[in-house]
Amino acid sequence: MNDKLLEEIPSLDLADFTSGDSERKAAFVKAMGDAHQNIGFVAIKNHGLSDDLTERLYAAIKKFFALPDEVKQKYEIPGLAGQRGYVGKGKEHAKGRNTGDLKEFYHVGQEVTDNDPIKEEYPDNVWPEEVPEFKEVALEAYQRLEAAGKQVLKALAIYLGLSEDYFDAKVHNGNSILRPIHYFPIENPDAVPADAVRAAEHGDINLITLLMGASADGLQVLRRDGKWIPITALPEQVIVNVGDMLSRHTNNKLKSTIHRVVNPPRELMNTSRFSIPFFMHPRSEMDLTCLEGCIDEQNPKQFPDITAGEFLNERLVELGLKK
């Protein structure tokens, strides 16, 4: 692995992996794996999301978040721990913090269509009647991002010395979440807690995250030397990072890098920021026990055995979404 400290995240082309050209594929696998051992984030193009689909999804979520709070709250469903529908302003906080993040968001989950009994584990999706176009465009984006995520996991499996299809069955009808986020305007910065930020520093819960380009700056990643590096993506790229589940499973060989969304300058606090991450989760029964090939004398086993479902449950409590 290249131990050089990076000033920006690497840019890769997913078409190199899917091209059928063995040299391009091998180069992509190495670059993807090295980046996730080093800085933990990459930007990829040719991921299957069209500009038109992206624009339609952003238009739909902006229309939803512009609705009055009392209308949006119709879609906040008690008892679901925020796993579907709307989650209101300041409801979620980072692990280890009590101050809520300056955001609201909406959760779209897996639609099981093949009689897989795992459907019983998932609540039905919740769709806002005020924005009828939201359902179709959100589900299409979900499917495109899930397909891209499966290719990334194939590449990472090869990098780890596993069979290319290692993750396929584990993520089939996985508990993945598409999360449109609105970092809402703050008209009076003095009225919010002094330590309140758009998204406090955190690692993601899941296997990998694919992030559709945000509408404004603010995302930063914590480099190994403790320096925060701004993350920017070109319009045709999505950002891919490793989550805590994959970090555990690989005994921290692949890094779940801490990241945050900082507040804009005070004079821009009254502006909105939108982003849409896709959190790729496996099925709840996936065993996250550290892979044997990632354990040796220099890197002894760091994590106790746990399933994906157990780990998710723990984290939802820590985030304040589940009691």
Backbone hydrogen bonds, N-H to C=O, Kabsch-Sander energy under -0.5 kcal/mol:
donor,donor_aa,acceptor,acceptor_aa,energy
3,D,1,M,-0.6
6,L,4,K,-0.5
12,L,43,A,-3.5
14,L,12,L,-0.6
14,L,45,K,-2.2
16,D,13,D,-2.0
17,F,13,D,-0.6
17,F,14,L,-0.8
18,T,14,L,-1.6
19,S,15,A,-0.8
22,S,20,G,-0.7
25,K,21,D,-2.5
26,A,22,S,-2.4
27,A,23,E,-2.3
28,F,24,R,-2.1
29,V,25,K,-2.5
30,K,26,A,-2.3
31,A,27,A,-2.4
32,M,28,F,-3.0
33,G,29,V,-2.6
34,D,30,K,-2.8
35,A,31,A,-2.1
36,H,32,M,-1.8
37,Q,33,G,-1.1
38,N,34,D,-1.7
39,I,35,A,-1.1
40,G,35,A,-3.1
42,V,240,V,-2.1
43,A,10,P,-2.7
44,I,238,V,-3.0
45,K,12,L,-1.7
50,S,48,G,-0.5
54,T,50,S,-2.4
55,E,51,D,-2.6
56,R,52,D,-2.4
57,L,53,L,-2.4
58,Y,54,T,-2.5
59,A,55,E,-2.3
60,A,56,R,-2.0
61,I,57,L,-2.5
62,K,58,Y,-2.3
63,K,59,A,-1.7
64,F,60,A,-2.0
65,F,61,I,-2.8
66,A,62,K,-1.2
67,L,64,F,-2.0
71,V,68,P,-1.0
72,K,68,P,-2.2
73,Q,69,D,-2.4
74,K,71,V,-1.5
75,Y,72,K,-2.2
76,E,73,Q,-1.5
77,I,75,Y,-0.8
77,I,84,R,-0.5
80,L,77,I,-1.4
83,Q,80,L,-2.1
85,G,107,H,-2.2
86,Y,75,Y,-2.6
87,V,105,F,-2.8
90,G,101,D,-0.6
90,G,103,K,-1.8
91,K,88,G,-1.8
93,H,319,L,-1.8
97,R,94,A,-2.1
101,D,92,E,-3.0
102,L,197,V,-2.4
103,K,101,D,-1.9
104,E,182,H,-1.9
105,F,87,V,-2.1
106,Y,180,P,-1.9
107,H,85,G,-2.7
108,V,106,Y,-0.5
108,V,178,L,-2.3
110,Q,176,S,-0.5
112,V,110,Q,-0.7
113,T,111,E,-0.5
119,K,116,D,-2.1
120,E,117,P,-1.8
121,E,118,I,-2.2
122,Y,118,I,-0.6
122,Y,119,K,-1.1
131,V,128,P,-1.4
134,F,131,V,-1.9
135,K,132,P,-0.5
137,V,133,E,-1.7
138,A,134,F,-2.5
139,L,135,K,-2.4
140,E,136,E,-1.9
141,A,137,V,-2.1
142,Y,138,A,-2.5
143,Q,139,L,-2.3
144,R,140,E,-2.2
145,L,141,A,-2.7
146,E,142,Y,-2.5
147,A,143,Q,-2.1
148,A,144,R,-2.1
149,G,145,L,-2.7
150,K,146,E,-2.1
151,Q,147,A,-1.4
152,V,148,A,-2.1
153,L,149,G,-2.5
154,K,150,K,-1.7
155,A,151,Q,-2.1
156,L,152,V,-2.4
157,A,153,L,-2.3
158,I,154,K,-2.1
159,Y,155,A,-2.1
160,L,156,L,-1.9
161,G,158,I,-1.7
162,L,157,A,-2.8
166,Y,163,S,-2.2
168,D,165,D,-1.0
169,A,165,D,-0.6
171,V,167,F,-1.8
171,V,168,D,-0.5
172,H,168,D,-0.8
174,G,171,V,-2.3
175,N,282,P,-1.8
176,S,174,G,-1.3
177,I,279,F,-2.2
178,L,108,V,-2.8
179,R,177,I,-0.6
179,R,277,P,-2.9
181,I,275,S,-3.3
182,H,104,E,-3.0
183,Y,181,I,-0.5
183,Y,273,R,-3.4
184,F,182,H,-1.1
186,I,269,M,-3.5
187,E,185,P,-0.7
191,A,188,N,-2.4
192,V,189,P,-1.1
196,A,193,P,-2.0
199,A,261,V,-1.9
202,H,259,H,-2.4
207,L,280,M,-2.1
208,I,280,M,-1.0
209,T,241,N,-2.7
210,L,278,F,-2.4
211,L,209,T,-0.5
211,L,239,I,-3.0
212,M,210,L,-0.6
212,M,276,I,-2.5
213,G,237,Q,-0.6
215,S,274,F,-2.5
220,Q,260,R,-2.5
221,V,229,I,-2.7
222,L,258,I,-2.8
223,R,221,V,-0.7
223,R,227,K,-3.1
226,G,223,R,-2.4
229,I,221,V,-3.2
231,I,219,L,-2.7
232,T,230,P,-0.6
237,Q,234,L,-2.3
238,V,44,I,-2.3
239,I,211,L,-2.1
240,V,42,V,-3.2
241,N,209,T,-2.0
242,V,40,G,-1.1
242,V,255,K,-0.5
243,G,207,L,-2.9
244,D,204,D,-3.2
245,M,205,I,-1.2
245,M,206,N,-1.2
246,L,206,N,-1.0
247,S,243,G,-2.0
248,R,244,D,-2.7
249,H,245,M,-2.3
250,T,246,L,-1.9
251,N,248,R,-2.0
252,N,247,S,-3.8
253,K,250,T,-1.9
255,K,36,H,-3.2
255,K,253,K,-0.5
257,T,255,K,-1.0
259,H,202,H,-2.5
260,R,220,Q,-2.2
261,V,199,A,-2.5
262,V,218,G,-2.4
262,V,260,R,-0.5
268,L,265,P,-3.0
269,M,266,R,-1.4
271,T,268,L,-1.6
273,R,183,Y,-1.6
275,S,181,I,-1.7
276,I,212,M,-0.9
278,F,210,L,-2.8
279,F,177,I,-3.1
279,F,277,P,-0.6
280,M,208,I,-2.6
280,M,278,F,-0.8
281,H,279,F,-0.8
283,R,170,K,-2.8
286,M,283,R,-1.7
288,L,286,M,-0.6
288,L,306,I,-2.4
291,L,249,H,-2.9
294,C,291,L,-1.9
295,I,292,E,-1.7
296,D,299,N,-1.4
308,A,286,M,-2.2
309,G,284,S,-2.6
311,F,307,T,-2.3
312,L,308,A,-2.6
313,N,309,G,-2.1
314,E,310,E,-2.1
315,R,311,F,-2.2
316,L,312,L,-2.5
317,V,313,N,-1.5
318,E,314,E,-1.8
319,L,315,R,-2.0
320,G,317,V,-1.2
321,L,316,L,-1.8
322,K,316,L,-1.5
